[in-house]
Each structure stands twice: as C-alpha cells, then as structure tokens.
Amino acid sequence: MSSMMRRSMCVLVLTILGAAAAATAQTKEAPSFEVASIRPSPDGPPAPGAAGVQITQERVHFAYLSLRDYLNIAYSVPVQRITGPDWINSTRFDISATFPGGATPEQFPKMIQSLLQDRFKLKAHLESRESPVYALEIARTGLKLTRIPDEAPSNAPFTVTSSGGPDGVSVDLGQGASLVFNNKQFEAKKVTMQILAETLGRFVDRPILDLTKLDGRYDVTFTMAQEDFMPMLIRSAVNAGITLPPQAMAQLDQPSMGSVESGLKALGLVIEARRAPLDVLVVDSIERTPTEN
C-alpha cells in the first residue's frame, strides 16, 4: 500500500499545482524554456518527500512525475480526464528548466506544453464531453468560513512537497498553504475554493466543480470517519490510473461520501450530483523517449 500511496500522492500534488496554475496563469502566449534537461526518473517508487515540484523566479524542477502528470500541468486538466497510451501513466521523468528573461513562473504551464511538443512530439486536443460531476456550492444556511486576509506577493521559492504512507497524506503547498488527509481528518490551510474542489474530487467518484463564486483563501477542516478513509484513498489511486488488486477495488462498493458531505455542510458548503460538460484532453500521438538534451 505504501507504493500506491506515494504514486497517488504524486498525482495529488500535481492536481493541486495544476489548479493553482490555472488560477494564476497569464493569457498571453508564453515563451519556451531557455534550457531544459529531461532525464528518466530512478526505478522504483520515490522516497518520502522525493516526488515534488520547486519553482523559483529563475528555475523549475520536477521530480518523479509521469507524462500524464506533465500533461495535467500543461493543460490544467485532471489526470482522470486525460486519454492516451497506457504507458504515459508509468513512464516517469525528472525535468529541470530555466525560465527565459522576462518570463514569470506563472507562465510555466504553456512552457510545459511547448516542451512536450518539442521533445516528445506531442499532438493533443481538447474536446468537451457531458460527464457526471458534483457541484460545490454555498449552503442555503450561509457560509461559515472566514476568508484569510490577502498577503503581499513573495519572491521566495514556491515549493510543493509531499509525504505519507498507509495512514494518510501530508502535502506542503508552500507559502503557508498545506493539506493533510488521514483517517481522522481532512485539513486544508490557505486554499482557494477551486483548489478545494479539485483536491476533494481526487478522492471521490466524479470531479467536483467550484460553483461557489468565492474569491480568496480559506482554512477548511472536518472530521473523517474511519469507514470512509480507505475507500477514498483507494479512489484517489484509481483516479490516478493506478491498477489495484480485486480486494482493494471491492472497497469501492462501500459508500464513502458521508464524511465529505457532513463536513462541508458544517462549514456552510454543499455538494450536489449533476451532469456538466467537461474538457477532456485527448493525446493523439506522443513519443515514449524524448529527443536528447
């Protein structure tokens, strides 16, 4: 289970990072990286804390991410809505790249797109498909969360790291933001509603769309029931494209939304099952080995 946990955490980190990038990315066309080095990740699962992302004003470094993870960042599409060859979920690379002069770290998703197109000969397109979703909305009783005061922008390195095991996940999102998910509680600090929806959607049977129209960041904490924890953890692995044994998959037959629904309700939020059009990224072609550095 620890190997599954580490792989699932890696994709969870990228889901959160992708949501953050989508919220801050600029609309103008981004330049390509000045220099980029791509190397196969070491064999075997990553050590605790080894898989992650670091972004500074000058550089970005990704460790132990699959090609599906990079597609997640490049197009801001959750991994469960990316279709392509099976091996894009298991073939992993470390990438270190330097931003060109005048570029900003927020532009890196478009730069990743250019890198994948150049080095892996990626051809892909987005298409809209009607899909089952959960809508995250403010309850009729009103919101019971307090918005965290905005802070001045920081030039400090933006680092995303994760750790954990069978008992839960801990993710440091950098600059005071964090996430803890275990068999006792779900605790997210300094997160936007979009990041909250994207994160919770990782642990349930369909994506969650943020329809709250709330700006800013919030602390969100609620209790996890023991019987909900493991099915939600297994669901996160399935959503990440990880193949699990039948005995693990059998646990998905158990309802696991109780803690989420009751926890959100206590905070003045509700989720409702609906259908909505969602973007799906279709990989038309991609090479398994990148061109040389």
Sequence and secondary structure as in RCSB ss.txt:
>XXXX:A:sequence
MSSMMRRSMCVLVLTILGAAAAATAQTKEAPSFEVASIRPSPDGPPAPGAAGVQITQERVHFAYLSLRDYLNIAY
SVPVQRITGPDWINSTRFDISATFPGGATPEQFPKMIQSLLQDRFKLKAHLESRESPVYALEIARTGLKLTRIPD
EAPSNAPFTVTSSGGPDGVSVDLGQGASLVFNNKQFEAKKVTMQILAETLGRFVDRPILDLTKLDGRYDVTFTMA
QEDFMPMLIRSAVNAGITLPPQAMAQLDQPSMGSVESGLKALGLVIEARRAPLDVLVVDSIERTPTEN
>XXXX:A:secstr
 HHHHHHHHHHHHHHHHHHHHHHH  SS     SEEEEEE  SS   TTTSEEEE SSEEEEEEEEHHHHHHHHH
T  GGGEES GGGGT EEEEEEE  TT  GGGHHHHHHHHHHHHS  EEEEEEEEEEEEEEEE TT      B  
     S EEEEEEEETTEEEEEEETTEEEEEESSEEEEEEE HHHHHHHHHTTSSS EEE S   SBEEEEEE  
HHHHHHHHHHHHHHTT    HHHHGGGGS   HHHHHHHHHTTEEEEEEEEEEEEEEEEE  SS    
